[in-house]
């Protein structure tokens, strides 16, 4: 049967207007966008409560519910370890299966599947709410609701909500090579190693990769096992930075033998980006999901807004050269957009001071890998550490060694320093500069995380004198944010934020300093 788009168009062209309308179904009610809705959507950090959903304004008011994204992971071990293990390799859309919330709850609670439902049915069916329906224990007592690094919680199956992303152990079943199969109890493929991750693939050195490779051939599985053998030998030798060459030879051999498909695509993308081998130094007790990872090094644009993630690069970069390069790029972007001179100058000034908060001695110790002596004798402060961006464990170790408060943002101190530098400068828009500094990692709309420094320190900046890190919460920021939205428009202010943020990303991804600027 010819069911091509052209054939369907020919069939529907024969219908009358009323028949075509009936074929499309009733037009859903679409609510009117009001000013208060736009004001709500503009506030993203923290998200407002209640947070107005955007779906009714895009698709109309229907009975459809957002699906639940289910992720299967191998080797999670005890439930208290799940968050840390998943944080090492956060789920992405390529490894999720979207399912109706009612179907997910029935499956997790061990209730038989609804024969009238399908994996495409997202209507508001009433899902079961307790685990006592069958008198049997649920298939799995807890699942991990995952919303991002540092934002995950173990919940009961009946607490799964529409729109959730949940992580479950691979050995509970529920999926096969054809997709959703709620009665299946066979272990599910952990597909995290088969995700391209926007050109930044990561391979775990462990049984998950061997299992994935075995889906294609035993020879590929044997090659994946060689990666484990290399990592075991290197870990045994306490190799801090294992030589990448043996691993790369195995990856190339795997690519040659892998058929067209996701594994070959991941291997090709990884080998094109000069990958690094990062071995685990403190594996979790009771489970051995992997010995390390092989992660991409690349020149693609990237942005990690964690306190250390944005401060990594392939080599150490000084604070002043980095900020000067970002200011030059931001000015270039703003001029190309034809912005007014005063706005261009304000954007460039914000870019020039965006990382001043990294002058905090504890942050410098982090950038020096936890080496306090190296930070003390350094000729100039750093902006980038040279630590591999994928080595999350190194970030935790260096932050702990430095004593930098968990959750504190360097943008808060940067904004205070920028405000002090702006005294009496009438050629630029001071409030705009302060906001662009505070928001250059996507926060401060309208607030940065209000973290109180438990051990405040003094940060001396040039001729401005000392700044006390006990006073970094700016309660004027919400008013400033509101005023700037009125002055530049909601989309206009977002555009100005994007200029500074993308200039920072551009220079960070390319290790660009002012001397490198063309």
N, C-alpha and C positions, 0 to 999 in steps of 0.2 A: 504494500500500500504506500502510495506516495504521500508522505506527511511532511514534505519540506515546507519551509516558510512560503515559497512561491505558490505551492499547491494550496496551502491553507488560505492565502490571500485570494486565490481564484474562487475557492469555495465560498468564502464570506462575502465576496463581491456580489454574489447572486442574491444575497439576503436583503430584505427590505430594512428600512431604518429601524422599525420596531423590533424586527427579528435580531438585528445586530445589537440593539440595546439590551434585549433579553439575554443574548449570548454573553454580554459583558457582565450582567448582573446589576443589582442596584448600586447606585453611586453612594459611597459612604459619606456621612456628614463630616465636613472638614471645619474645625473651629477657626475662629478669627484670631490672628496673632495680634496681641495687644502690647503696649509699651512694657507692662509689668512682666510679660513673658520674656521679652528681650533682656530686661534688666536681670531677670533670674538666670537666664542662660549665660549672660556675661560673667556671672560670679561662679568661678570654677574651683577656687582654692581658698577656703573650704567650700564644698558644694552646699548650696542652700537647702534648708529643710523647711517645708517640703520642696523637692526638686521637680519642677514641672517636666514631665516626659515630652519629648519632641516628636515621638512617633505619630500621635494623632494629627499633627499639623502637616506631616509628610504623606501619610497614607490614609488619613481619615479615621473616624472612630469605628472600630470593628470589634468582633469578639476574639480576634487573634491575640495571642500572648507571645511575648518574646520567648524563643526556645531556650532550653538549658544546653550549654556546651559541655559535653562530657569528654574528659581526657583520661586515658589509661596509662599508668606508669608502672614499670617493673622495679622490683627491689626497694620498695618504700620502707620496709621494715616496720618497727613499732610506730603507732600513730603519732607519738610525740615528736618523731623525726621528720614527719612528712613536710612540714613547712620549710625547714632548712634544705631538704633535698630538692624540693620543687623550686625553691628560690635560686638554686644553682643553675637551673635551666628552665625558666618560666615557660608555660604553655603558649603556643601560638595557634592561630586559626587553622594552619595546615594539619594539625594533629587532633583537632576536635571533631566531634560528631554532634550536630545540633538536633535536639529531640524535644518533644512536648513534655512539659513538666509533669503531667499526669502519668505519662508512660515511664518517665524516669523514676518517679516515686514508687509506682507499682513494681518496677523491676528491683529497686533497692530493697523494698520491703518483702520481697519474695512472693508477691501476689501475682497470680497468673496474668498474662497480658490481656488487654482489652481487645477482643477480636474485631471491634468496630473501628479501632483507631489505627493510624499508620504513622510512620516517622515524619510525614509531611503535615500531619493534622495538628495545628496549633490553636484550635478553638478552645474556649475557656471551659473545658471539661473539669468537673470537680475531682481533684486528685485526692487519694487517701491521705489521712493526716496523722495516723498513729501506726504503731507496729503490732497492734494486738488483733488485727483483722483476721489473721490466719491461725493464731495461737502458736505460731512458729517464730523463732528468732529471725530478724531481718537478714537478708543476704549479706549485708555489711552494716555494722552498727554505726559507723561514722564515715563521712566523706569530707574532703577538704574543699571549702568554698574559697576560691582563689581570685583575688582582685588585683594582684600585682605584688612585687617584692615588698615584704614587710606588711602586707595587708591580706592575711589569710586566717581562716579559723576552721576548726573541726566542728561539724554540725551533724545533727541526727538526720537520717534520710528524709523524714517527713517535713524538715525545715527547708528543703531545697525550694527555691523561688524561681519564677520565670526570669530569664535574663542572667542567671548565675552561670559561672564557670566552675565546674567541680572536677576534682581529681580523685580517681579511685584506683586501687591496686589492679594490675593487669590480670591477676589470677582469679578475679571474680567473674570473668567472662562477660557476656552481653553483646559481643560483636564478633563477626567473623570476616573472612576475606570479601564478602559481598555487602557488608554493612551491618546495620542494627539487627541483632538476633538475641532478644531478651531471654530465651530459654537455653542459650548456649552456656556451658560452664567451662569451655576450653579457654586457656589463657589468651589474652588479646595482645596483638603486636603493639609494643611501645614504639610509637612512630616519631618520637622527639628527634632522633638522629636523622630522620629523613626530611626534615623541614629546612627550607632554604633560608628562612629568617631574614627576608629582605636583603639577601646577598651576604649575610653574616652567619654562615652555618657553623655549628658546633657539633663535634662528634665526641660522645662519651667513650672512653676506653674501658670497656666492660662487656658483660654478657648481653646487654641490650643490643649493641652493635652486631655481635655475633649472631644473635637471634634474627635480627633484621636481614643480615647478609645471607643467612641460611634459606630465607624465603626465595632466593634466586638460585643459589648453588652451594654445595658443600665446599667447593674450592674457595668461594668468596668468604665463607664462614671461617675457613682455615687461615686465610689472610688476615681477617679481623682478629683472630686469636693471636696472631703474631704481634699485633699492637699491644695486647695484654701482656705478652711475654716480655716485650721491650720495656713496658712500664714497670712490670714486676722487678726486672733486673735493675732499672734505674732507681726505683724506690729503695730497693735493697742496698744500693750503693750510696744512698742519700744524695742523689744528684739534685742540686738546687735548680739548675737549668739544664735539663737533658738536651743532648744534641738532637736537632730535629731531623737530620738526614735519614736515619734508619726508619723513622715513622713515615717520612715523605716517600721513601722507596716503596713501602707497603701500600700507601694510599694510591700511588701511581699504578701499582700492579692491580689494585682493586678496581680502579677506574677502567683499566684496559679490559678487565673480565666482566665488568658489570654491564648488563643490557641497558637499553634506553629506558629511562624511568627516573624515579626520585633519587635513588641511591647514586646513580651516575651523575645526576645534576648537582647533588650536594658535593660529591667528590671533586667535580670539575670546578665548582665555585670556590671550594676550600683551597684547592691547589693554586688557584689564580690569585690568592690573596696572601701569600707568604705566611702560612699558618704557624702558630706557636704551640708547643706542647707544654701543658701546665699540669703537673702531677699533684695529687692531693697529699697534703702533709699530715692531716688529722682525720682519717676516714671515720665515719660514724660507727660506733660499736654496735654489733648485732646485725649489721647488714653491709654488704659490699656491692653497692649499685655500680660503682665504677672507680677506677684507680686514678682517673684524671680526665682531662679533655684536650682535644685538639681544636683550637679556636682560630678564627680568621684574624689576620692583620691586614688592613686595607686602607684605601684612600677615599672610601665612600663617605658621604655625609652621615653623621650619627650624632645623637644627643642622648646622654644619660644624665638625668638630673639628680642623681644621688650625690651626696656631699663629696665623694671622691671620684665617682665615675666620670664626671665632666672634667676632672683634673688629671686624666691619664693621657699619655701619648707615647709614641714609639721612643722618644727621647725626652730628657728633661728640658723644659723651656722656661726662661726667665719671665718674671711677672711683667716688667716694663716692656720688653720686646713683644710679648704676646698682646698686651693691651693696646699698644701702638698699632699693631697689625690689624686688630679687630676694629679699632677706630677708623683706620684707613679704608677697610672693606665696607664698614657700615656707611661711611660717607659716600663711597662709590655707589653702593646700592641706592641710597637715598637720592643722590643726584640723578641717577638713571631713571628714577621714578618721577622726576620733575617736582619734588617737594619744595616748599618755600624755604628760602635761605635760613630763617630762624629755626625752623624745624630740623633742617639738615644739620646745623651746628649743634642743636640739642641732642640729636641722635648720636652724632660723633662724640660728643662730650660724655654721654652715658657709656658708650662703648669703651672710651679711654679709661674709665674708672670702674668698670663692671666687676672686676675681680679684686678690688682693694681689700676686701674682707679676708682674703687669703694671707694677709700679713700677720694674722693671729699666729703667735709662735707655735701653738699646738697644731695648727693646720700645716705649717711649714714642716714640722716633724713628720706628719703624715706623708707629705710629698717627698720627704727624704727616706721613705720606707721605714719609719719608726726610729731612725738614727738621730738621736738628739744632738750628739756632738757635731755631726755633719751639718745639721740645720743651724747650729750656733755659729759655726765658723764660715758659713756660706757668704760669698761676697754680695749676692743679691737674692731677694726672695724668689721663689719659684711660682710658676703658674701651672705647670704640668709636671707629673711625677716620673714618667718613664715606666710605670708599672703597667703590665698588660691589662687592658680594659676588661678582659674576660675573667681575670683572677679575682673573683669576689672574696675569696678567703683572705687574700692579701690585704684587701681594703679593711676588713674587720680587724685583722691583726694590727695594722698600722694605726687605725683609729683608737684601738684600745691602748696601744703603747703610748700614743701621744696624749691621751686623756681628753680628746675632743668630744664634746657632748653628743650623744646619739640623737639624731634628728635635727640638730642645729644646722642652719643654712649660712654659708658664707655671704650670701646676698644681703642678709640683714645688716651686718657690719659694713659691707660695701656701700649700702644706701646711706648709712649714717656718715661715713667718710665723704661721700659725694655731696651730701647736704652741707657739710662743713666747708668744703671747697667752693661751694656756690655762693657764699656770702657776698652780697653786693654786686653780683654779676647780672646785669640787666639785659645782656645781649642774647641770652638763651632763656628758655622756659624752664625754670628751676624745678617745678613740680613734675614736669614731664621727664626730666633727667633722673630725678630720684626714683620715679616709678619704673622707668626702663631699666635702671640698675637692679632694682628689687625683683623685677619680673623676668630677668633674662634666662631663667630656667623654667618658666611657665607657671611659677607660683605668684603670690602677691595679687591675686585677682579675687578678693581684695586683700588677703592677708598671707604673709609667710607663716609657716608653722610656729606658733608662739612657744618656743622652747626657752625655759629659764635656765641659765648657765649655773650648774650647781657649784662650780669652782671658778668664779670669775677671774679674769686676768686683765692686765693693762696692755693695750696695743698702741705703741708709739708710731705716729705717722709723720715723717718729715717735720715741717714747722707747725703742724696742726696740734701737736701735743698728744697726750695719751687719750685713748678711748677705753672705757670700761665695758667689758663684754657682759656685765650684769644688766646693761641697759640696751638691749637690742630689739625689743618688741616695739614696733611703731604703730601705735593705736590711731595715728592720723591717716594711715594708709587707706582705710575704707573711704573716708571723705575725699581724699586726694583722687582715688580711683573713680569715684562718682563724678567729680568735677572734670576729670580728663575725658571721661566718656561723653559728657555734655559738650566739651570743647572740640573734640576731634571726631566724635561719633564712635559708636561701638566697633564698627569695622575699621575705622581709621586708626583708633588706638591699637587694635590688634595688629594692624599692618606695621605700625611703628615698632611694636614689640618684636614682630617677626624679623624686622631688619637687623636689630641688635642680636637677636638669638641666632639667626642664620649666619651672620658675620662671625660670631663666636664659633659656631659649628664648623664653618668653612676653614677658619684658621687652625682650629684644633685638629681637624681631620688631616690637614696637610702639614702640620707642624710649622705653619707659616709665621714668621716674625716680620718685623718692619723691614729688616734687611732683605727678606725674601720677596717683598712686594714688587711686582713688575711696574 
